[in-house]
Amino acid sequence: MKSFAQLVGIVLIICTTMFALPIKSVMAIETTPNPIDKAIPQQWGDAVGKFLSAMGAANREAALDGTKVVLSGGDRGVIFQVQTQQFCPKGADGCLTVAGRIVSGDFIPNVMFVAGIRMNGSDGVPGVFAADGRFLRFYGKTTIVSLLPTPKGWVVISDKQTDPPM
């Protein structure tokens, strides 16, 4: 039977060895992609409705009904996706997705792109493009679009979907 001092010594040797070994790879923590299906908050209605009209929405109310929230509030602003036939281009792998801010009753877009209607978040890799390492991924049938916040704006990265799709 080992003494308490011997056990503590063994634990210290193991911990020291673990921290001294170089780390060759790290796995990101990532959730399962989920459908983007939550209606936008009612208080966004006027600002987003004006924006959709300016973007050529044939029917503002139908476009608002098809608009789903991706991210709301906080210092990162708001992100939504317009899941209507008009804003999901034929042959495209997704729908119009927009990130921006609501300022004085107007929606001010920072970036717009077409992306799939399922998404998840990930902790990613810190330091890429001076970002904090967190990003959103949008999954289509053939593409994945990642949205990475940086201190100077958003970086949009498109990649092929895995086979089979996630």
CYANA upper distance limits for C-alpha pairs under 8 A (distance plus 0.5 A):
  2 LYS  CA      6 GLN  CA      6.52
  2 LYS  CA      7 LEU  CA      7.08
  3 SER  CA      7 LEU  CA      6.91
  4 PHE  CA      8 VAL  CA      6.73
  5 ALA  CA      9 GLY  CA      6.66
  6 GLN  CA     10 ILE  CA      6.75
  7 LEU  CA     11 VAL  CA      6.74
  8 VAL  CA     12 LEU  CA      6.64
  9 GLY  CA     13 ILE  CA      6.70
 10 ILE  CA     14 ILE  CA      6.72
 11 VAL  CA     15 CYS  CA      6.63
 12 LEU  CA     16 THR  CA      6.48
 13 ILE  CA     17 THR  CA      6.57
 14 ILE  CA     18 MET  CA      6.65
 15 CYS  CA     19 PHE  CA      6.78
 16 THR  CA     20 ALA  CA      6.55
 17 THR  CA     21 LEU  CA      6.74
 28 ALA  CA    122 SER  CA      7.16
 28 ALA  CA    123 ASP  CA      6.44
 28 ALA  CA    124 GLY  CA      5.97
 28 ALA  CA    125 VAL  CA      7.96
 29 ILE  CA    122 SER  CA      6.22
 29 ILE  CA    123 ASP  CA      6.24
 29 ILE  CA    124 GLY  CA      7.90
 30 GLU  CA    120 ASN  CA      7.66
 30 GLU  CA    121 GLY  CA      6.55
 30 GLU  CA    122 SER  CA      4.97
 30 GLU  CA    123 ASP  CA      7.34
 31 THR  CA    120 ASN  CA      6.22
 31 THR  CA    121 GLY  CA      6.71
 31 THR  CA    122 SER  CA      7.35
 32 THR  CA    120 ASN  CA      6.76
 33 PRO  CA    118 ARG  CA      6.14
 33 PRO  CA    119 MET  CA      5.27
 33 PRO  CA    120 ASN  CA      5.18
 33 PRO  CA    138 PHE  CA      8.43
 33 PRO  CA    139 TYR  CA      7.71
 33 PRO  CA    166 MET  CA      7.83
 34 ASN  CA    118 ARG  CA      5.53
 34 ASN  CA    119 MET  CA      5.93
 34 ASN  CA    120 ASN  CA      6.92
 35 PRO  CA    117 ILE  CA      6.43
 35 PRO  CA    118 ARG  CA      4.69
 35 PRO  CA    119 MET  CA      6.97
 36 ILE  CA     68 LYS  CA      6.92
 36 ILE  CA     69 VAL  CA      7.62
 36 ILE  CA     70 VAL  CA      7.04
 36 ILE  CA     81 GLN  CA      8.44
 36 ILE  CA    117 ILE  CA      6.10
 36 ILE  CA    118 ARG  CA      5.94
 36 ILE  CA    119 MET  CA      7.15
 37 ASP  CA     68 LYS  CA      6.22
 37 ASP  CA     69 VAL  CA      7.88
 38 LYS  CA     68 LYS  CA      5.76
 38 LYS  CA     69 VAL  CA      6.16
 38 LYS  CA     70 VAL  CA      8.37
 39 ALA  CA     65 ASP  CA      7.89
 39 ALA  CA     66 GLY  CA      8.35
 39 ALA  CA     67 THR  CA      7.00
 39 ALA  CA     68 LYS  CA      5.25
 39 ALA  CA     69 VAL  CA      6.47
 40 ILE  CA     44 TRP  CA      7.31
 40 ILE  CA     45 GLY  CA      8.06
 40 ILE  CA     67 THR  CA      6.97
 40 ILE  CA     68 LYS  CA      5.82
 40 ILE  CA     69 VAL  CA      5.39
 40 ILE  CA     80 PHE  CA      8.11
 41 PRO  CA     45 GLY  CA      7.68
 41 PRO  CA     69 VAL  CA      8.31
 44 TRP  CA     48 VAL  CA      6.39
 44 TRP  CA    102 ILE  CA      8.33
 45 GLY  CA     49 GLY  CA      6.14
 45 GLY  CA     64 LEU  CA      7.70
 46 ASP  CA     50 LYS  CA      6.61
 46 ASP  CA    105 GLY  CA      7.73
 46 ASP  CA    106 ASP  CA      8.43
 47 ALA  CA     51 PHE  CA      6.86
 47 ALA  CA    102 ILE  CA      7.39
 47 ALA  CA    105 GLY  CA      5.87
 47 ALA  CA    106 ASP  CA      5.17
 47 ALA  CA    107 PHE  CA      5.64
 48 VAL  CA     52 LEU  CA      6.60
 48 VAL  CA     64 LEU  CA      8.00
 48 VAL  CA    106 ASP  CA      8.00
 48 VAL  CA    107 PHE  CA      6.44
 49 GLY  CA     53 SER  CA      6.66
 49 GLY  CA     60 ARG  CA      6.69
 49 GLY  CA     61 GLU  CA      8.15
 49 GLY  CA     63 ALA  CA      8.39
 49 GLY  CA     64 LEU  CA      6.78
 50 LYS  CA     54 ALA  CA      6.71
 50 LYS  CA    106 ASP  CA      7.98
 50 LYS  CA    107 PHE  CA      8.36
 51 PHE  CA     55 MET  CA      6.73
 51 PHE  CA    106 ASP  CA      8.11
 51 PHE  CA    107 PHE  CA      6.77
 52 LEU  CA     56 GLY  CA      6.95
 52 LEU  CA     57 ALA  CA      5.97
 52 LEU  CA     60 ARG  CA      7.17
 52 LEU  CA     63 ALA  CA      7.63
 52 LEU  CA     64 LEU  CA      8.35
 53 SER  CA     57 ALA  CA      5.42
 53 SER  CA     58 ALA  CA      8.13
 53 SER  CA     60 ARG  CA      6.55
 57 ALA  CA     63 ALA  CA      7.03
 57 ALA  CA     86 GLN  CA      7.96
 58 ALA  CA     86 GLN  CA      8.49
 59 ASN  CA     63 ALA  CA      6.64
 60 ARG  CA     64 LEU  CA      6.62
 61 GLU  CA     65 ASP  CA      6.62
 62 ALA  CA     66 GLY  CA      6.77
 62 ALA  CA     84 THR  CA      8.33
 63 ALA  CA     67 THR  CA      6.74
 63 ALA  CA     82 VAL  CA      7.27
 63 ALA  CA     83 GLN  CA      8.33
 63 ALA  CA     84 THR  CA      6.84
 64 LEU  CA     82 VAL  CA      8.21
 66 GLY  CA     82 VAL  CA      6.15
 66 GLY  CA     83 GLN  CA      5.46
 66 GLY  CA     84 THR  CA      5.95
 67 THR  CA     80 PHE  CA      7.13
 67 THR  CA     81 GLN  CA      6.03
 67 THR  CA     82 VAL  CA      4.73
 67 THR  CA     83 GLN  CA      6.34
 67 THR  CA     84 THR  CA      8.23
 68 LYS  CA     80 PHE  CA      6.04
 68 LYS  CA     81 GLN  CA      5.77
 68 LYS  CA     82 VAL  CA      6.87
 68 LYS  CA     83 GLN  CA      7.71
 69 VAL  CA     78 VAL  CA      8.46
 69 VAL  CA     79 ILE  CA      6.83
 69 VAL  CA     80 PHE  CA      4.98
 69 VAL  CA     81 GLN  CA      7.02
 70 VAL  CA     78 VAL  CA      8.08
 70 VAL  CA     79 ILE  CA      5.68
 70 VAL  CA     80 PHE  CA      5.54
 70 VAL  CA     81 GLN  CA      7.47
 71 LEU  CA     77 GLY  CA      8.22
 71 LEU  CA     78 VAL  CA      5.84
 71 LEU  CA     79 ILE  CA      5.42
 71 LEU  CA     80 PHE  CA      7.40
 72 SER  CA     77 GLY  CA      7.02
 72 SER  CA     78 VAL  CA      5.11
 72 SER  CA     79 ILE  CA      7.02
 73 GLY  CA     77 GLY  CA      5.66
 73 GLY  CA     78 VAL  CA      6.13
 74 GLY  CA     78 VAL  CA      8.48
 76 ARG  CA    149 PRO  CA      8.47
 77 GLY  CA     99 ALA  CA      7.73
 77 GLY  CA    100 GLY  CA      6.16
 77 GLY  CA    101 ARG  CA      5.33
 77 GLY  CA    102 ILE  CA      8.02
 78 VAL  CA     99 ALA  CA      6.24
 78 VAL  CA    100 GLY  CA      6.04
 78 VAL  CA    101 ARG  CA      6.25
 78 VAL  CA    102 ILE  CA      8.16
 79 ILE  CA     97 THR  CA      7.74
 79 ILE  CA     98 VAL  CA      6.02
 79 ILE  CA     99 ALA  CA      4.71
 79 ILE  CA    100 GLY  CA      6.92
 80 PHE  CA     97 THR  CA      6.28
 80 PHE  CA     98 VAL  CA      5.98
 80 PHE  CA     99 ALA  CA      7.14
 81 GLN  CA     95 CYS  CA      7.11
 81 GLN  CA     96 LEU  CA      6.21
 81 GLN  CA     97 THR  CA      4.72
 81 GLN  CA     98 VAL  CA      6.74
 81 GLN  CA    117 ILE  CA      8.48
 82 VAL  CA     87 PHE  CA      6.51
 82 VAL  CA     88 CYS  CA      8.06
 82 VAL  CA     95 CYS  CA      6.67
 82 VAL  CA     96 LEU  CA      6.02
 82 VAL  CA     97 THR  CA      6.97
 83 GLN  CA     87 PHE  CA      6.94
 83 GLN  CA     88 CYS  CA      6.83
 83 GLN  CA     95 CYS  CA      6.29
 83 GLN  CA     96 LEU  CA      7.88
 83 GLN  CA    117 ILE  CA      8.37
 84 THR  CA     88 CYS  CA      6.54
 84 THR  CA     95 CYS  CA      8.20
 85 GLN  CA     89 PRO  CA      7.56
 87 PHE  CA     95 CYS  CA      6.19
 87 PHE  CA     96 LEU  CA      6.01
 88 CYS  CA     92 ALA  CA      7.42
 88 CYS  CA     94 GLY  CA      6.32
 88 CYS  CA     95 CYS  CA      4.49
 88 CYS  CA     96 LEU  CA      6.71
 88 CYS  CA    114 VAL  CA      8.21
 89 PRO  CA     94 GLY  CA      8.02
 89 PRO  CA     95 CYS  CA      7.31
 92 ALA  CA    114 VAL  CA      8.10
 93 ASP  CA    114 VAL  CA      7.91
 93 ASP  CA    115 ALA  CA      6.97
 93 ASP  CA    116 GLY  CA      6.39
 93 ASP  CA    140 GLY  CA      5.91
 93 ASP  CA    141 LYS  CA      6.80
 93 ASP  CA    142 THR  CA      7.20
 93 ASP  CA    143 THR  CA      7.38
 94 GLY  CA    114 VAL  CA      6.08
 94 GLY  CA    115 ALA  CA      4.96
 94 GLY  CA    116 GLY  CA      4.50
 94 GLY  CA    117 ILE  CA      6.60
 94 GLY  CA    140 GLY  CA      6.49
 95 CYS  CA    114 VAL  CA      5.48
 95 CYS  CA    115 ALA  CA      6.01
 95 CYS  CA    116 GLY  CA      6.89
 95 CYS  CA    117 ILE  CA      7.56
 96 LEU  CA    112 MET  CA      7.36
 96 LEU  CA    113 PHE  CA      6.27
 96 LEU  CA    114 VAL  CA      5.07
 96 LEU  CA    115 ALA  CA      7.18
 97 THR  CA    112 MET  CA      6.20
 97 THR  CA    113 PHE  CA      5.87
 97 THR  CA    114 VAL  CA      6.15
 97 THR  CA    115 ALA  CA      6.82
 98 VAL  CA    109 PRO  CA      7.10
 98 VAL  CA    110 ASN  CA      8.12
 98 VAL  CA    111 VAL  CA      6.41
 98 VAL  CA    112 MET  CA      4.99
 98 VAL  CA    113 PHE  CA      7.10
 99 ALA  CA    109 PRO  CA      6.34
 99 ALA  CA    110 ASN  CA      6.20
 99 ALA  CA    111 VAL  CA      5.93
 99 ALA  CA    112 MET  CA      7.03
100 GLY  CA    107 PHE  CA      7.41
100 GLY  CA    108 ILE  CA      6.00
100 GLY  CA    109 PRO  CA      4.63
100 GLY  CA    110 ASN  CA      5.19
100 GLY  CA    111 VAL  CA      7.33
101 ARG  CA    107 PHE  CA      6.20
101 ARG  CA    108 ILE  CA      5.77
101 ARG  CA    109 PRO  CA      7.01
101 ARG  CA    110 ASN  CA      8.18
102 ILE  CA    106 ASP  CA      5.92
102 ILE  CA    107 PHE  CA      4.86
102 ILE  CA    108 ILE  CA      6.56
103 VAL  CA    107 PHE  CA      6.82
103 VAL  CA    108 ILE  CA      7.47
110 ASN  CA    153 GLY  CA      8.04
110 ASN  CA    154 TRP  CA      8.24
111 VAL  CA    154 TRP  CA      7.55
115 ALA  CA    138 PHE  CA      6.31
115 ALA  CA    139 TYR  CA      7.47
115 ALA  CA    140 GLY  CA      7.06
115 ALA  CA    143 THR  CA      8.47
115 ALA  CA    144 ILE  CA      7.98
115 ALA  CA    145 VAL  CA      6.56
116 GLY  CA    138 PHE  CA      5.74
116 GLY  CA    139 TYR  CA      5.11
116 GLY  CA    140 GLY  CA      4.25
116 GLY  CA    141 LYS  CA      7.81
116 GLY  CA    143 THR  CA      8.02
116 GLY  CA    144 ILE  CA      7.79
116 GLY  CA    145 VAL  CA      8.14
117 ILE  CA    138 PHE  CA      7.16
117 ILE  CA    139 TYR  CA      6.93
117 ILE  CA    140 GLY  CA      6.91
118 ARG  CA    138 PHE  CA      6.11
118 ARG  CA    139 TYR  CA      5.60
118 ARG  CA    140 GLY  CA      7.44
119 MET  CA    136 LEU  CA      7.46
119 MET  CA    137 ARG  CA      5.84
119 MET  CA    138 PHE  CA      4.80
119 MET  CA    139 TYR  CA      6.27
120 ASN  CA    136 LEU  CA      6.37
120 ASN  CA    137 ARG  CA      5.91
120 ASN  CA    138 PHE  CA      7.30
121 GLY  CA    134 ARG  CA      7.84
121 GLY  CA    135 PHE  CA      6.38
121 GLY  CA    136 LEU  CA      5.03
121 GLY  CA    137 ARG  CA      6.61
122 SER  CA    134 ARG  CA      6.25
122 SER  CA    135 PHE  CA      6.16
122 SER  CA    136 LEU  CA      6.96
122 SER  CA    137 ARG  CA      8.26
123 ASP  CA    133 GLY  CA      6.17
123 ASP  CA    134 ARG  CA      4.91
123 ASP  CA    135 PHE  CA      7.14
124 GLY  CA    133 GLY  CA      5.42
124 GLY  CA    134 ARG  CA      5.93
124 GLY  CA    135 PHE  CA      7.13
125 VAL  CA    133 GLY  CA      5.25
125 VAL  CA    134 ARG  CA      7.99
126 PRO  CA    130 ALA  CA      8.18
126 PRO  CA    131 ALA  CA      6.82
126 PRO  CA    132 ASP  CA      5.73
126 PRO  CA    133 GLY  CA      4.29
126 PRO  CA    134 ARG  CA      8.04
127 GLY  CA    131 ALA  CA      5.95
127 GLY  CA    132 ASP  CA      6.81
127 GLY  CA    133 GLY  CA      6.90
128 VAL  CA    132 ASP  CA      8.40
128 VAL  CA    133 GLY  CA      7.42
129 PHE  CA    150 THR  CA      7.21
130 ALA  CA    150 THR  CA      6.57
130 ALA  CA    151 PRO  CA      7.69
131 ALA  CA    148 LEU  CA      7.59
131 ALA  CA    149 PRO  CA      6.57
131 ALA  CA    150 THR  CA      5.01
131 ALA  CA    151 PRO  CA      7.39
132 ASP  CA    149 PRO  CA      8.18
132 ASP  CA    150 THR  CA      7.75
133 GLY  CA    148 LEU  CA      8.38
134 ARG  CA    148 LEU  CA      7.39
134 ARG  CA    149 PRO  CA      8.05
135 PHE  CA    146 SER  CA      7.25
135 PHE  CA    147 LEU  CA      6.16
135 PHE  CA    148 LEU  CA      5.20
135 PHE  CA    149 PRO  CA      7.22
136 LEU  CA    146 SER  CA      6.11
136 LEU  CA    147 LEU  CA      5.68
136 LEU  CA    148 LEU  CA      7.21
137 ARG  CA    144 ILE  CA      7.04
137 ARG  CA    145 VAL  CA      6.13
137 ARG  CA    146 SER  CA      4.81
137 ARG  CA    147 LEU  CA      6.80
138 PHE  CA    144 ILE  CA      6.06
138 PHE  CA    145 VAL  CA      5.58
138 PHE  CA    146 SER  CA      6.76
139 TYR  CA    143 THR  CA      6.80
139 TYR  CA    144 ILE  CA      5.21
139 TYR  CA    145 VAL  CA      7.17
139 TYR  CA    161 GLN  CA      8.06
139 TYR  CA    166 MET  CA      8.02
140 GLY  CA    144 ILE  CA      6.60
140 GLY  CA    161 GLN  CA      7.96
141 LYS  CA    161 GLN  CA      7.44
141 LYS  CA    165 PRO  CA      7.11
142 THR  CA    160 LYS  CA      6.43
142 THR  CA    161 GLN  CA      5.30
142 THR  CA    162 THR  CA      8.29
142 THR  CA    165 PRO  CA      7.91
143 THR  CA    158 SER  CA      7.30
143 THR  CA    159 ASP  CA      6.13
143 THR  CA    160 LYS  CA      4.99
143 THR  CA    161 GLN  CA      4.93
144 ILE  CA    158 SER  CA      6.28
144 ILE  CA    159 ASP  CA      5.76
144 ILE  CA    160 LYS  CA      6.55
144 ILE  CA    161 GLN  CA      6.01
145 VAL  CA    156 VAL  CA      7.33
145 VAL  CA    157 ILE  CA      6.08
145 VAL  CA    158 SER  CA      4.88
145 VAL  CA    159 ASP  CA      6.86
146 SER  CA    156 VAL  CA      6.23
146 SER  CA    157 ILE  CA      5.51
146 SER  CA    158 SER  CA      6.82
147 LEU  CA    154 TRP  CA      7.07
147 LEU  CA    155 VAL  CA      6.39
147 LEU  CA    156 VAL  CA      5.34
147 LEU  CA    157 ILE  CA      7.06
148 LEU  CA    154 TRP  CA      6.11
148 LEU  CA    155 VAL  CA      5.54
148 LEU  CA    156 VAL  CA      6.91
148 LEU  CA    157 ILE  CA      8.45
149 PRO  CA    153 GLY  CA      6.65
149 PRO  CA    154 TRP  CA      5.15
149 PRO  CA    155 VAL  CA      6.89
150 THR  CA    154 TRP  CA      6.28
150 THR  CA    155 VAL  CA      7.66
161 GLN  CA    165 PRO  CA      6.39
161 GLN  CA    166 MET  CA      8.04
162 THR  CA    166 MET  CA      7.18
